[in-house]
Amino acid sequence: MNNKTDLPKIIPIFPLSNFIFFPNSSIPLNIFEKRYIQMVDESMKKDRVIGMIQPKKTFIGEIPNLYSVGSLGKITNFKETKDGRYLITLDGISRFRISNEVENSKLYRECEVKYDEFKSDLLVNNKKDENNNLDKIFNDLKLLFQKQGYMIDWENLKNQSFDKTINTISMASPFSLEEKQVLLEANDSYNRKEKLEQILVTYLTDHSNITTLQ
């Protein structure tokens, strides 16, 4: 899967609230629900990919609506536990936009997706951007994390590339699902940095009456 033409057009969907991840990042997942055990089983027999996406707070019957943009990941590590759970590692490949949901008889959901607007996701940028000072974001985040009791390895974060630093902060920060979706859908890391700064202002200027960035 070295270019967007290799990416599958129909993918299994794993809805997970308040959770985003990005291309060139890795996440561990603990799979224990029957429907997602089936999803991993079938994915391992095919191309080993899963689409992660946030569910909305609205429903059709008992089924949550989905945001239109999520991230495709590939299973790069797999372990089955004695109690039947799967411990997997998912490596981010590209964001996608849902075209429509596919009807199936499976326990999990599948969607037809497009990757066209996220071509840059397949490019790897490991360079540190010295022209983008992140000190203000780090200072603001430290204040917020201290208030909410979060811990993070700041030194390791500073040693990453600009893209990875911004993406890691976006993934780890204790924001609402709407705010995380804004960060996920940002055009690039520079735009994402601007969105991060805007969100942080709402948390630090009036932490007792948090407003959501739309």
N, C-alpha and C positions, 0 to 999 in steps of 0.2 A: 504494500500500500504506500507507494512513493509519490503518488499524485492523486488529485481528486477523482480522476476517472476510474481509479481502482476501488474507490470506496463504495460500499453497498448502498443501494437505493432504498431498500427496506431493511429496517433494523429493529431488534428487540429494544423495548423501552423500560428503563428502571427509574420510576419517579421517586425523588428523594427531596424532601422539603429542607429549605435553608442550607442547600448544598450545591456548590458549583465547582467545576475544575476546568483546567485549560490544556490546550495542546502542549506537549513537552513537559507535562507534570505527571506525577504518579500518585495514586491514592490506594490505600488498603481498604477492602470492604469485607464485612462479615455477613455472609449470605445464609439466612436461616428460614425464611418463609418458603413454603412449598412452591409457590408460583415462580419465585426467583431461583430456587434450586433447579426447577425445570428449565428456566431461561439459560442458566449457566451450562447445564448439561447439553442443551441443543447448540449453544454458542461454541462450546468446546469441540463439537463435531464438525463445525463449519469454519467460519473465519475468525472466531474468538472475539468478536466485537460486541459491545453493549452501548446503548445510548443512554446517558444520564441526563435527566431533565427535572426541573422543579414542577411540582403540581401546584395549581392555583388553589385559592380558598373557596372557589365555586365548584359546584358539582352538577353532573347530569345523572339524576338518580343517586346511586352510591358511588359513582365513578367520578373522580376529580378531573376537572379540565386541566390541560397542560399548557405551560408557557410554550411559545412557538420556537424558541431557541434553546438548544441543549448542546452537549458535548459527546462526541463519539470516542470511546476508549477501547483499547485492545487488552485482553487478559494476557499478562506476561508471567504471572506466577499463580499457581493453583495448589491448594492443599485441602484435603478432606479431613475433618476432625472425627473423633470417635463417636460423637453424638450426632453426626450427620450434617453438620454445618460445612460450608465452604469458606475458606479464607483465600481471597484472591487479591492480586494487585492489578490495577487498571492503569494503563499508560494512555494519556490523552493524545488524540490524533488531530481532530478538527472539530470545530463547532458545526452545527447543522441547523437548518430551519425545517420544521415539519410542514409538509405539503398536505397530507391527510392521514388519518388513522386507518389502518387496514383491519378489516374484520377477520377474525380467526377463531379457531376452536381451542386455542391454547389458554393456559392459566394466566399468562402475561400479555401485555399489550405490544403491538408492533405498529410502526409508522413508516410511511414513505417520506423520505427527506431529501433536501437539496443542500449542496455545499458551496454553490457558486459564489456567494457573497463573502465567503471566508477563505479565499484562496491563500491569503497571507499566513493562515494558521499552519500551513505545511512548510513554512520557512522557519529555520532555526536561527535565533539571534542569541548568541552566548556572550556578546560583548557588553562590558560595563559602560554605561553612558555617563561620563563624568560631567556632562553639561546639564544634567537633570539632578539637581540637589534634592535629596529625599529626607534631609534632616527634619524639616517641618512635619512631614508625614510621620516619621519615626517618633518625634516628640509628642505629637497629638495622639498617636496610637498608644504610646506608653501610658499617657494619662488615662485614656479610655480603658486599657487593659487592666490597669491598677484598680480602677473603680469597679470593674466587673470580675476581678480575680482571675484573669487569664494570664498564662505564662507563654513566652515565646523566646526562641534563641535569636536575640537581636544581632549578635556578631556574625552568626552564620548567614543571617538574612542579608546583611550588608555586603557580604562577599559574593553574593549571587549576581548574575547579570541583571540589567534594569528590568527586562521583561519578566524574568523569574521572580524578582523581588516584588514587583507590583502584583503579579498573579498570585503569589503566595500570600501576600497581605489580603488580597481580595477574598481568597478562599478561607483564610483563618479568622478574619475579623467577625465580631459578634453582631452583624447587621441583620436586618429583616430580610425575608425572602424576596420582597420587592426590590430592596436596595441591592441585594446580591445579583438579582437578575439584570439590573441596570449595569452593574460592573461586567457581567458576563457578555452582554450585548454591545459593550463599548467597541468602537471600530478597531482600536489598537491600544497598546500599553500607555501611550501618551494621553490619549483620550480617557483611558481608564484611571490614570493618575489624577486627572482633573475631577472626574466623578468621585474618586476617593476623598479628595480634599473637600468637595462640597458636602458629602455625607458626613465627614468628620466634624465639620462646622456645626451641623444640626445636633450632633451628639454632645459636643463640648460646650456650646453656648447655652443650651437649654436641655440638660440631660434628664430633667424631670418631666419634660413634655416633648418627647422625641417626635419629630416630623419625618415623614418618609419622602425621599426624593423620587419624583415621578419622571 
